[in-house]
């Protein structure tokens, strides 16, 4: 399995909007993409402007397919400028 983690630092004025857009993106990924097995949105109440995503995909090709979807493009366009910092890392699930 192919794991993707993303850490967002969100501009304060856009926290609610970005979370809403992330929830929509996650729901559509899970329902429309056969290669998407998990899409968790994680938050720390002590740091409301920071969001951590954990995504589990069949393989790297499934994640590439995710990035080619209309809902991913819509999310990226809608949230442009809302994110102060974004770190994406990929992993391979061991075991």
N, C-alpha and C positions, 0 to 999 in steps of 0.2 A: 504494500500500500504506500501511496505517496501522500505525505503530510505537508500542508502549507500553514505557516503561522504568520500572522500579520499583527503588528502593533501600530496603532494609530494614536497620535496626539491631536486632538480635535480643538479647533478654535472655539473658545467659550460660547460665542453666540450661535454656534452650529451643532452643539452636542445633541440636542433633541432631534433635529433634522437628520443628522448623520445616522443616529441610532435607528430611526424609522426606515431610512433607506437601506441600511444594513440588514434589518429584519426582512424587508421585502426581497432583497437580493438572496439572502440565505434560504428563505421559503421557496423561492423559484428555483434556486439551484438544486435543492433537495427534491422538489417535485418534478422538475423537467430534465434533469441531467442524470442519466443512468450511472455515470461514473462518480457522482458525488454521494458519498455515504454518510458524511457528518459535516455540519457547518455550525460551530458553536460561537456565540458572541459572549465574551466574558468581560466583566467590569469589576473594578475595585471601588467600593463606596468612598474610600479615602481619596481617590484620584478620579473624579467624575469625567475629566476630559481625556482619559486614557481608555482605550478599548483594545482587547486582545482577541483575535480570531484564531480558531483551530479548525482546519478543514482537512477532511480525510477523503482522498480520491483513489480510484483504482490504480492509476498510474499518472505519469507526467502528461501523457497525451490527453487524459481526461481533464486535467487542470488547464491545459492549453485550449481544449474545447470550451471550457467554462469561460475563459477570457475572450472567446470569440462569439459569445451569446449576445443577443440584443439586451437582455436584462443587465448584463455586466457593463455594456456600453452605456446604457441609460444611467446606471448607478455612477459610473465614472464621470459622466458629463454633469449629472445633477449635483454632485458633491465637489466638483472642481473648486478649489479655493477654500473649502471648509476644513481641510486637513493641514495642520502645521507641520507634522512629521509622520512618515510612514516607513516602517521597516518590514520587509517581506523576507522570510526564510523558508527553505524547503528541506524536507527530511524524508528518510525512508523508515517506515515502521519496522522495527527489528523484532521478529518473532511473531 
